[in-house]
């Protein structure tokens, strides 16, 4: 098949691109002129330069494709990026969906995020695809922009577009020359005292998400969304698994919400003055206190999706880190 991948030079996109090329598809990477294409496969690659916010460039790239996987996104937990984030996650997604419908593309797979599902309240079980979105008044622009992007896709589905939405959890895995999420394990290594947030995440390996996307291309039902997650783990459990696999014992100390809230207020003020994203934000504080747990039962039943355990992910990182000097790539958050 002829497949166009937006965001092909990003973390998830380049893993997906390699998988599709390896399966023999004719794959085109849609990327900005400033993107680094060095990590894309050396052969079997077609490049289309443009920005997802440029409707004309998107239409040219989409024309003649059998499948379009829209993986481009702006990921940042800072409200200072609100306009740019909405430009990419909402306007860009709308452009891709409209172009796919107009060109008669056989299938669009929109890579959204569990952020667009919402965050379960304390005491609730894991959220599934039918969870009522509960973040419209939260100010969490990443979550809101991803939700709005899904709504833009569904508007085109109502007009005849064949599209499937996938919602990955917090993705771990090799990222260019680093390892996304690796800092969660590195903060444990050799430490006598380890601090952790009181919330939790749904952790999934990048290759499992890629497999889920590949399955959604042919097995997903149009108009449906599928959560592609793994184990639901608290931040304390992450510390405990890392300690076990590293063969060490440390004192695990929770960071109370009042500390993260105060830190975020201070850093946000500094960020507004400098114009740079602060190292800890209100959005990070909000999410770090909550158990962001999700269920992938629908994807398992309809797509045949499976995901490795969190213990396996930690083991994968430790094997990787023995072969390379650890260069971790930020906290693993929503895709």
MITI-312702 format. One record per atom (N, C-alpha, C): residue in one letter; x, z, y. Coordinates in steps of 0.001 Angstrom, whole numbers, padded with zeros to 6 digits, always signed. Atoms other than C-alpha are relative to their C-alpha. Example, Ala and Ser with C-alpha at 12.3 -4.5 7.8 and 13.67 -1.06 7.14 Angstrom:
<atoms>
A+000890+000000-001190/A+012300+007800-004500/A+000900+000000+001200/S-000820-000060-001190/S+013670+007140-001060/S-000770+000730+001090/
</atoms>
This chain:
<atoms>
X+000835+000000-001200/X+000000+000000+000000/X+000873+000000+001254/X-000652-000091-001289/X+000946-000414+003623/X-000475+001282+000669/X+000336-001323-000517/X+001093+003074+005088/X+000745+000252+001302/X-000599-000411-001262/X+001710+004142+008672/X-000003+001520+000059/X-000114-001451-000148/X+002965+007699+009247/X+000373+000310+001441/X-000376-000489-001324/X+002852+009204+012722/X+000731+001326-000175/X-000781-001230+000146/X+005279+012047+013313/X+000966-000058-001161/X-000836+000174+001198/X+007508+010622+010581/X+001379+000622+000144/X-001322-000599-000179/X+010658+012084+012122/X-000067+001523+000123/X+000160-001450-000056/X+009225+015616+012228/X+000247+000645-001347/X-000283-000776+001212/X+009610+018344+009630/X-000829-000481-001188/X+000865+000433+001093/X+006608+017505+007459/X+000032-001511-000149/X+000078+001451+000047/X+006548+013826+008383/X+001132-000648-000745/X-001115+000687+000670/X+010021+012996+007146/X+000015+000288-001490/X+000157-000257+001444/X+009378+014708+003786/X-001052-000947-000594/X+001059+000892+000473/X+006162+012707+003437/X+000487-001439-000038/X-000501+001371-000083/X+007868+009486+004498/X+000879-000307-001211/X-000881+000212+001149/X+010527+009888+001811/X-000797-000097-001297/X+000830+000036+001211/X+007880+010573-000839/X-000692-001361-000123/X+000741+001257+000053/X+005868+007480+000062/X+000924-001189-000245/X-000971+001069+000247/X+008931+005223+000202/X+000442+000026-001455/X-000415-000138+001392/X+010020+006594-003183/X-001040-000499-000978/X+001074+000486+000868/X+006642+005639-004636/X-000225-001500+000137/X+000077+001450-000109/X+007115+002055-003520/X-000959-000529+001050/X+000883+000470-001063/X+004719+001923-000563/X+000817-000655+001115/X-000614+000598-001186/X+005520-000231+002449/X-000346+000902+001177/X+000283-001073-000947/X+005846+002559+004980/X+000608-000300+001368/X-000450+000154-001383/X+006114+002337+008750/X-000020+001358+000684/X-000093-001249-000754/X+007271+005267+010868/X-000346-000279+001450/X+000362+000095-001408/X+005533+005558+014219/X+000644+001176+000712/X-000757-001084-000631/X+007812+007526+016528/X+000305-000343+001442/X-000385+000201-001395/X+008827+008008+020134/X+001407-000585+000076/X-001306+000633-000168/X+011843+006177+021498/X+001134+001012-000030/X-001022-001042-000026/X+013704+009493+021803/X+000179+000701-001341/X-000069-000683+001298/X+013150+010517+018167/X+001273-000347-000752/X-001178+000203+000849/X+016076+010919+015789/X-000463-000520-001359/X+000444+000605+001257/X+015522+008554+012859/X+001069+000093-001084/X-001130-000054+000933/X+018774+009461+011086/X-000398+000546-001367/X+000366-000606+001267/X+017000+011490+008386/X-001016-000817-000796/X+000895+000861+000759/X+014641+008692+007379/X+000801-000778-001037/X-000728+000754+001025/X+015530+006716+004226/X+000709-001213+000589/X-000819+001093-000527/X+018195+004088+004774/X-000607-001366-000306/X+000616+001276+000346/X+016138+001375+003103/X-001510+000172-000145/X+001446-000030+000153/X+012469+000479+002870/X-000718+000580+001195/X+000547-000626-001194/X+011838+001632+006433/X-000362-001044+001045/X+000395+000784-001169/X+009872-000099+009163/X-000288+000989+001122/X+000150-000909-001126/X+009835+001436+012617/X-000937-000607+001035/X+000881+000395-001092/X+007147+001287+015290/X+000145+001060+001085/X-000282-000938-001079/X+008030+002856+018619/X-001219+000150+000913/X+001119-000257-000894/X+005367+004503+020735/X-000346+001472+000015/X+000478-001370-000151/X+003585+007688+021723/X-001468+000035-000421/X+001390-000043+000446/X+000314+008788+020112/X-000973+000090+001168/X+000867-000063-001172/X-001048+009397+023611/X-000166-001362+000685/X+000090+001368-000530/X-000561+005669+024370/X-000917-000798-000930/X+000998+000630+000871/X-003717+004064+022970/X+000395-001415-000402/X-000391+001372+000320/X-002327+000516+023164/X+001097-000034-001061/X-001077-000056+000982/X+000841+001417+021253/X-000538+000407-001366/X+000605-000441+001263/X-001240+003187+018615/X-000749-001158-000652/X+000758+001130+000565/X-003527+000161+018177/X+000930-001035-000622/X-000944+000990+000546/X-000542-002149+017680/X+000588+000487-001323/X-000619-000542+001215/X+000988+000159+015056/X-000987+000069-001162/X+001027-000174+001036/X-002267+000711+013159/X-000453-001333-000587/X+000508+001301+000437/X-003194-002970+012927/X+000670-000462-001295/X-000510+000525+001264/X-002817-004304+009374/X+000368+001052-001032/X-000354-001062+000948/X-002254-000912+007702/X-001160+000284-000963/X+001015-000415+000971/X-004080+000149+004545/X-000364+001467+000168/X+000181-001442-000151/X-003607+003881+005123/X+000799+000457+001210/X-000720-000635-001102/X-002641+005894+008190/X-000017+001502-000222/X-000110-001453+000084/X-001357+009447+007846/X+000455+000497+001367/X-000294-000483-001351/X-001472+011174+011207/X+000580+001410-000094/X-000694-001287+000125/X+001137+013940+011040/X+000649+000445+001304/X-000598-000373-001285/X+002294+013954+014675/X-000779+001162+000606/X+000656-001157-000615/X+001569+017246+016429/X+000964+000692+000938/X-000792-000844-000902/X+002769+019539+019186/X-000216+001443-000453/X+000093-001355+000551/X+003505+022934+017634/X+000753+000962+000897/X-000629-001029-000819/X+004163+025791+020021/X-001027+001079+000298/X+000904-001111-000274/X+002626+029221+020406/X+000238+000531+001414/X-000159-000419-001389/X+002839+029289+024195/X-000966-000772+000870/X+001033+000623-000816/X+000094+028615+026709/X+000572-000820+001141/X-000653+000820-001009/X+002605+027138+029120/X+000068-001468-000387/X-000007+001383+000482/X+002470+023981+026965/X-001411-000546-000183/X+001389+000357+000266/X-001323+023730+027126/X-000282-001486+000233/X+000321+001394-000316/X-001519+020312+028821/X+000665-000967-000970/X-000716+000891+000912/X+001147+018653+026669/X-000547+000126-001416/X+000524-000211+001344/X-000253+020207+023522/X-001344-000691-000190/X+001294+000668+000075/X-003746+018944+024251/X+000158-001520+000042/X-000252+001439-000075/X-002355+015505+025122/X+000352-000570-001368/X-000425+000477+001318/X-000771+015198+021686/X-001060+000301-001061/X+000847-000436+001114/X-003087+017196+019415/X-001449-000448+000110/X+001369+000488-000182/X-006392+016078+020937/X-000020-001476+000366/X+000055+001397-000453/X-005876+012855+022905/X+000684-000931-000993/X-000711+000838+000958/X-003320+011505+020443/X-000783-000187-001283/X+000799+000101+001231/X-005508+012269+017445/X-001214-000890+000215/X+001150+000869-000308/X-008507+010642+019121/X+000440-001468+000017/X-000492+001383-000041/X-006421+007515+019771/X+000230-000552-001402/X-000272+000462+001364/X-005316+007305+016139/X-001300-000250-000750/X+001272+000152+000720/X-008833+007831+014769/X-000769-001229+000487/X+000704+001162-000540/X-010358+005242+017111/X+000662-001297-000427/X-000724+001209+000394/X-007651+002710+016306/X-000219-000301-001481/X+000225+000201+001435/X-008110+003240+012565/X-001382-000585-000269/X+001358+000532+000194/X-011845+002648+012794/X-000091-001444+000488/X+000077+001352-000554/X-011446-000414+015001/X+000729-001015-000868/X-000797+000923+000825/X-008817-001927+012686/X-000503-000087-001433/X+000518+000021+001367/X-010811-001235+009533/X+000976+000559-001015/X-000945-000641+000927/X-008100+000943+007986/X-000771+000638-001158/X+000708-000481+001182/X-009058+001878+004436/X-000110+001500-000106/X+000028-001451+000080/X-008198+005568+004764/X+000931+000589+001056/X-000824-000799-000896/X-006949+007894+007474/X+000070+001403-000557/X-000178-001410+000364/X-005496+011268+006509/X+000524+000708+001244/X-000402-000766-001184/X-005380+013629+009452/X+000587+001332-000438/X-000655-001262+000342/X-002874+016453+009028/X-000306+000996+001118/X+000379-001033-000955/X-004484+019354+010823/X+000770+001273-000332/X-000654-001282+000244/X-003711+023028+010174/X-001064+001038-000329/X+000933-001107+000183/X-005307+026222+008952/X-000324+000647+001341/X+000308-000511-001340/X-005110+027134+012647/X-001352-000507+000468/X+001278+000583-000407/X-008128+024839+013097/X-001169+000570-000785/X+001060-000638+000794/X-010076+026795+010471/X-000467+001281+000675/X+000285-001305-000579/X-009888+030102+012366/X+000815+001064-000696/X-000739-001109+000590/X-008491+033524+011500/X-000995+001053-000485/X+000953-000990+000512/X-010430+035897+009210/X+000153+001348+000707/X-000037-001332-000590/X-011363+039257+010704/X+000509+001007-001014/X-000494-001060+000887/X-009918+042456+009282/X-001076+000358-001014/X+000930-000347+001062/X-011525+043217+005947/X-000667-001186-000656/X+000577+001204+000600/X-012729+039654+005336/X+000947-000571-001042/X-000827+000676+000981/X-011511+037649+002373/X+000631-001241+000599/X-000630+001228-000503/X-009457+034462+002683/X-001048-001004+000488/X+000909+001006-000552/X-011105+031764+004799/X+000093-001287-000810/X-000001+001313+000645/X-012142+028471+003198/X-000427-001051+001023/X+000294+001118-000900/X-013120+025090+004634/X-001294+000197+000788/X+001279-000223-000677/X-016574+026383+005637/X+000014+001207+000932/X-000110-001169-000863/X-015293+029355+007622/X-000411-000364+001429/X+000411+000313-001377/X-016994+029464+011053/X+001127+000267+000989/X-001123-000117-000935/X-014326+028818+013675/X-000289+001087+001033/X+000246-001196-000807/X-013940+032035+015667/X+001023+000214+001116/X-001086-000158-000971/X-011186+031322+018199/X-000256-000718+001326/X+000255+000788-001213/X-012919+029413+021006/X+000274+000785+001272/X-000255-000818-001185/X-012501+032334+023421/X+001367+000691-000080/X-001263-000710+000235/X-009045+033355+022147/X+001112-000411+000955/X-001094+000508-000819/X-006923+031243+024481/X+001162-000556-000803/X-001075+000514+000856/X-004801+030129+021495/X-000046-001529+000023/X+000177+001431-000210/X-004270+026566+022628/X+000416-000840-001201/X-000349+000794+001183/X-002499+025367+019487/X-001194-000068-000940/X+001154-000056+000890/X-005449+026497+017374/X-001156-000827+000560/X+001108+000714-000613/X-007975+025123+019846/X+000235-001512+000021/X-000279+001432-000064/X-006238+021760+020249/X-000075-000647-001381/X+000105+000549+001359/X-005998+021286+016474/X-001466-000084-000439/X+001425+000047+000310/X-009685+022142+016101/X-000658-001180+000715/X+000568+001105-000761/X-010595+019680+018841/X+000440-001347-000566/X-000458+001219+000651/X-008462+017054+017124/X-000837-000331-001217/X+000875+000219+001158/X-010504+017516+013953/X-001367-000518+000441/X+001309+000433-000490/X-013704+017132+015952/X+000043-001449+000450/X-000147+001401-000407/X-012389+013861+017391/X+000006-000922-001216/X+000004+000787+001239/X-011720+012583+013861/X-001408-000103-000558/X+001357+000003+000560/X-015198+013593+012717/X-000961-000862+000814/X+000815+000899-000808/X-016736+011715+015653/X+000151-001442-000472/X-000232+001361+000486/X-015123+008538+014333/X-000506-000187-001424/X+000593+000063+001348/X-016182+009353+010766/X-001487-000308+000108/X+001427+000250-000201/X-019763+009423+012041/X-000268-001442+000400/X+000142+001408-000403/X-019143+005895+013356/X+000502-000956-001076/X-000387+000866+001112/X-017872+004616+010011/X+001429+000110-000475/X-001393-000163+000433/X-014217+005694+009737/X+000064+000747-001330/X-000291-000728+001246/X-013015+006688+006251/X+001200+000899+000285/X-001074-000937-000336/X-011000+009815+006968/X-000148+001303-000760/X-000079-001304+000657/X-009923+013001+005238/X+000903+000879+000857/X-000805-000962-000748/X-008550+016117+006945/X+000642+000967-000975/X-000672-001028+000798/X-005951+018374+005344/X+000503+001089+000942/X-000357-001167-000812/X-005132+021871+006603/X+001083+000818-000692/X-001078-000783+000616/X-001694+023135+005548/X+000082+001411+000578/X-000292-001344-000460/X-000773+026802+005757/X+001338+000028+000722/X-001311-000133-000646/X+002542+028114+007106/X+001052-000597-000927/X-000837+000805+000889/X+005083+025652+005748/X+001452+000454+000023/X-001410-000326+000203/X+008512+026594+004382/X+000681-001201-000643/X-000751+001027+000708/X+011250+024232+003265/X+001152-000552+000801/X-001141+000602-000688/X+014390+022258+004110/X-000458-000823+001194/X+000385+000689-001229/X+014177+020963+007668/X+001237-000625+000613/X-001187+000683-000506/X+016770+018346+008575/X+001242+000722-000550/X-001191-000700+000499/X+019938+020488+008371/X-000182+001512-000007/X+000309-001421+000066/X+018214+023852+008361/X-001059+000269-001048/X+001063-000344+000944/X+015455+025624+006468/X-001096+000708+000782/X+001092-000581-000768/X+012110+026284+008089/X-000532+001248-000703/X+000433-001273+000566/X+011068+029893+007567/X+001134+000821-000554/X-001129-000702+000585/X+014543+030863+006398/X+000374+001277+000713/X-000357-001207-000746/X+014948+033439+009170/X-000750+001220-000515/X+000731-001138+000555/X+012333+035575+007417/X+000788+000671-001113/X-000836-000566+001045/X+014742+036026+004529/X+001335+000475+000571/X-001297-000363-000566/X+017892+036125+006636/X-000036+001335+000741/X+000066-001274-000726/X+016637+039086+008668/X+000072+001196-000950/X-000088-001054+001013/X+016665+041067+005403/X+001427+000125-000535/X-001300+000035+000652/X+020070+040044+004100/X+001000+000961+000661/X-001028-000921-000464/X+022577+042893+004442/X-000452+001033+001011/X+000501-000928-001008/X+020306+044956+006717/X-000452+001316-000653/X+000452-001311+000489/X+019725+048673+006233/X-001431+000290+000429/X+001350-000170-000517/X+016566+048626+008358/X-000551-001381+000349/X+000631+001294-000254/X+014175+045672+008472/X-001358+000238+000660/X+001279-000095-000695/X+011329+045386+010983/X-000933-001111-000469/X+000958+001032+000392/X+008155+043547+010067/X-001301+000186+000770/X+001305-000050-000656/X+004833+042666+011694/X-001050+000493-001001/X+000999-000604+000886/X+001648+044207+010320/X-000979-001020-000579/X+000906+001028+000508/X-000151+040920+009665/X+000553-000724-001204/X-000453+000795+001141/X+000414+038154+007150/X-000347-001462+000182/X+000191+001451-000085/X+000374+034407+006513/X-000318-000573-001380/X+000137+000773+001224/X-000498+031818+003910/X+001230-000896-000090/X-001297+000668+000098/X+002899+030516+002759/X-000042-001131-001023/X+000024+001148+000898/X+003336+027071+001226/X+001279-000803+000185/X-001216+000816-000052/X+006317+024876+000369/X-000339-001403+000468/X+000253+001304-000584/X+006628+021568+002199/X-000270-001066-001054/X+000218+001025+001023/X+006805+019538-001023/X-001388+000107-000621/X+001364-000148+000509/X+003493+021007-002178/X-001008-000584+000987/X+000868+000600-001012/X+001881+020000+001112/X+000076-001526-000077/X-000174+001451+000118/X+003331+016501+000760/X-000789-000530-001196/X+000753+000429+001177/X+001844+016252-002729/X-001494+000031+000274/X+001414-000074-000342/X-001518+017386-001397/X-000436-001155+000885/X+000322+001130-000873/X-001426+014715+001311/X-000072-001290-000804/X-000003+001206+000839/X-000526+012032-001227/X-001269-000070-000849/X+001238-000033+000788/X-003485+013128-003359/X-001220-000288+000868/X+001122+000231-000901/X-005817+013131-000362/X-000136-001469+000365/X+000041+001419-000320/X-004903+009507+000298/X-000918-000762-000943/X+000776+000755+000984/X-006654+008420-002883/X-001164+000792-000606/X+001016-000799+000680/X-008756+011345-004138/X-000955+000732+000945/X+000834-000761-000918/X-010138+013022-001033/X-001297-000715+000333/X+001291+000566-000381/X-013758+012516-000065/X-000060-000163+001519/X+000064+000271-001422/X-014286+010922+003311/X-000887+001017+000709/X+000745-000972-000774/X-015439+013369+005953/X+000231+001432-000406/X-000261-001352+000494/X-014101+016377+004038/X+001360+000500+000493/X-001288-000628-000319/X-011314+018826+004883/X+000444+000810-001211/X-000578-000684+001152/X-008968+020417+002340/X+001137+000903+000460/X-001072-000934-000319/X-006863+023536+002824/X+001108-000157-001032/X-001171+000133+000865/X-003362+022992+001411/X+000878+001229+000233/X-000725-001249-000184/X-002019+026523+001079/X+000679+000456-001262/X-000653-000617+001144/X-000079+028752-001229/X-000414+001456-000087/X+000299-001425+000117/X+000171+032521-001629/X-000293+000617+001369/X+000254-000819-001177/X-001343+034856+000940/X+000909+001221-000078/X-001008-001063+000049/X+001456+037295+001801/X+000051+000745+001324/X-000235-000776-001210/X+001811+040131+004274/X+001475-000122+000379/X-001400+000033-000416/X+004983+040277+006313/X+000802+001073-000753/X-000700-001023+000795/X+005834+043472+004426/X+000355-000554-001376/X-000271+000569+001322/X+005523+041610+001123/X+001148-000998+000076/X-001110+000938-000169/X+007855+038913+002451/X+001324+000752-000035/X-001212-000820-000011/X+010455+041607+003141/X+000310+000513-001404/X-000209-000571+001332/X+009960+043149-000302/X+000499-001052-000989/X-000444+001067+000908/X+010324+039835-002144/X+001446-000385+000320/X-001369+000352-000381/X+013453+038985-000166/X+000979+001067-000462/X-000885-001077+000441/X+014975+042401-000913/X+000222-000072-001507/X-000117+000074+001459/X+014243+042024-004614/X+000924-001123-000423/X-000808+001138+000424/X+015795+038583-004871/X+001431+000068+000518/X-001357-000202-000500/X+018779+039597-002766/X+000696+001160-000708/X-000574-001127+000722/X+019291+042653-004981/X+000411+001146+000900/X-000345-001077-000923/X+019248+045148-002123/X-001235+000826+000327/X+001084-000845-000461/X+017147+048000-000807/X+000227+000317+001477/X-000058-000289-001428/X+016407+048385+002887/X-001222+000831+000368/X+001155-000730-000513/X+014098+050566+004921/X-000868-000981+000789/X+000917+000921-000666/X+011065+048451+005921/X-000850+000788+000999/X+000675-000731-001070/X+009609+049572+009250/X-000974-000929+000727/X+000962+000857-000706/X+006375+048116+010724/X+000158+000099+001509/X-000014+000037-001464/X+006291+047065+014366/X-001449+000110+000466/X+001396-000186-000386/X+003062+048445+015882/X-000438-000988+001072/X+000509+000966-000981/X+000819+046200+017992/X+000344+000334+001446/X-000304-000345-001383/X+001539+048154+021167/X+001398-000481+000405/X-001357+000480-000282/X+005202+047157+020893/X+000002-001516+000184/X+000020+001464-000119/X+004536+043458+020276/X-000788-000435+001230/X+000776+000332-001192/X+001897+043433+023011/X+000803+000182+001275/X-000826-000258-001169/X+004259+044976+025551/X+001121-001036+000116/X-001077+000984-000011/X+007103+042661+024540/X-000512-001369+000436/X+000527+001315-000363/X+004881+039596+024851/X-000315-000077+001485/X+000314-000010-001430/X+003747+040617+028343/X+001267-000178+000835/X-001266+000111-000723/X+007343+041002+029508/X+000574-001412-000117/X-000581+001322+000212/X+008554+037768+027953/X-000838-001105+000647/X+000859+000998-000643/X+005529+035822+029223/X+000295-000076+001494/X-000312-000016-001427/X+006340+036914+032778/X+001311-000735+000281/X-001284+000680-000156/X+009921+035742+032367/X-000147-001503-000247/X+000221+001415+000294/X+008710+032470+030869/X-000651-000737+001150/X+000640+000637-001156/X+006477+031751+033843/X+000997-000219+001136/X-000994+000129-001056/X+009387+032336+036198/X+001021-001102-000297/X-001043+000967+000375/X+011848+030169+034253/X-000550-001369-000367/X+000583+001251+000469/X+009425+027510+033045/X+000388-000340-001421/X-000416+000214+001389/X+010838+027903+029533/X-000811+000880-000947/X+000765-000776+000963/X+009028+029035+026425/X+000745+001282-000344/X-000655-001276+000316/X+009773+032739+025903/X+000148+000180-001505/X-000217-000203+001438/X+011050+033993+022531/X-001152+000714-000695/X+001160-000685+000588/X+007899+036077+022022/X-001147-000121+000991/X+001107+000308-000899/X+004495+035170+023452/X-001257+000779-000364/X+001293-000621+000293/X+000936+036466+023676/X-000600-000570-001275/X+000563+000623+001190/X-000056+033973+021003/X+000691+000499-001272/X-000733-000542+001142/X+002694+035173+018670/X-000461+001422-000289/X+000502-001373+000152/X+001578+038760+019272/X-001373-000004-000667/X+001367+000061+000537/X-002058+037861+018549/X+000015-000298-001498/X+000004+000435+001398/X-001279+036121+015272/X+000768+000952-000910/X-000838-000845+000852/X+001401+038527+014031/X-000708+001268-000449/X+000738-001215+000353/X-001135+041368+013893/X-001140-000264-000977/X+001164+000361+000815/X-003664+039496+011747/X+000415-000620-001323/X-000258+000570+001323/X-003831+038516+008109/X-000623-001395-000062/X+000435+001385-000058/X-004056+034743+008302/X-000002-000564-001424/X+000092+000291+001424/X-005188+034261+004707/X-001062-001077-000243/X+000863+001154+000244/X-006792+031112+003284/X-000063-000320-001494/X+000213+000366+001404/X-008137+029725+000000/X+000074-001510-000166/X-000174+001436+000267/X-007195+026345-001469/X-000802-000462-001215/X+000783+000311+001203/X-009828+026307-004235/X-000568-001422+000024/X+000611+001333-000090/X-011485+023117-002967/X+001033-001083-000282/X-001054+000986+000249/X-008211+021187-002925/X+000426+000009-001463/X-000359-000096+001415/X-007389+022458-006395/X-001034-000709-000864/X+001075+000570+000819/X-010779+021383-007761/X-000142-001507+000201/X+000294+001407-000280/X-011112+017996-006034/X+001228-000898+000045/X-001215+000816-000111/X-007526+016846-005514/X+000982+000231-001139/X-000985-000369+001005/X-005767+018511-008437/X+001227+000636+000627/X-001090-000590-000766/X-003624+020330-005866/X+000479+001302-000633/X-000595-001260+000442/X-001237+023087-006952/X+001121+000370+000968/X-001069-000457-000895/X+001283+025203-005045/X+000845+001037-000724/X-000911-000977+000604/X+004324+027192-006121/X-000191+001366+000636/X+000148-001372-000478/X+004451+030956-005689/X+000953+000272+001165/X-000897-000369-001088/X+006009+032666-002692/X+001357+000432-000545/X-001270-000394+000616/X+008636+034165-005008/X+000870-001226-000274/X-000747+001232+000243/X+009627+030607-005930/X+000547-000577+001298/X-000469+000482-001304/X+009863+029647-002258/X+001233+000776+000444/X-001162-000817-000377/X+012224+032562-001579/X+001206-000385-000845/X-001094+000420+000868/X+014304+031573-004586/X+000565-001345+000405/X-000430+001314-000464/X+014424+027999-003311/X+000890+000142+001229/X-000814-000203-001196/X+015720+029207+000033/X+001361+000586-000347/X-001267-000640+000328/X+018377+031410-001536/X+000955-000972-000688/X-000846+001038+000599/X+019644+028522-003656/X+000524-000922+001096/X-000417+000867-001104/X+019714+026334-000550/X+001082+000676+000840/X-000925-000692-000895/X+021538+028988+001475/X+001368+000245-000631/X-001310-000142+000631/X+024303+029343-001118/X+000816-001285+000109/X-000679+001289-000086/X+025123+025665-000684/X+000275-000455+001420/X-000180+000392-001380/X+024917+025458+003070/X+000021+001238+000877/X+000041-001077-000978/X+025619+027678+006006/X-001404+000060+000573/X+001390-000068-000455/X+022135+028941+006937/X-000166-000354+001470/X+000395+000339-001364/X+020748+027241+010016/X-001516-000076-000018/X+001446-000083+000150/X+017152+028390+010105/X-000691-000609+001208/X+000729+000726-001013/X+014495+026614+012119/X-001274+000733+000377/X+001172-000664-000556/X+012189+029136+013714/X-000907+000585-001039/X+000958-000623+000914/X+009434+031192+012218/X-000933-001040-000557/X+000946+000929+000618/X+007280+029308+009750/X-001397+000343+000503/X+001340-000224-000521/X+003955+028961+011510/X-000887-001110-000498/X+000897+001074+000380/X+000987+026677+011235/X+000648-001331+000332/X-000590+001307-000208/X+001869+022948+010936/X-000564-000622+001253/
</atoms>
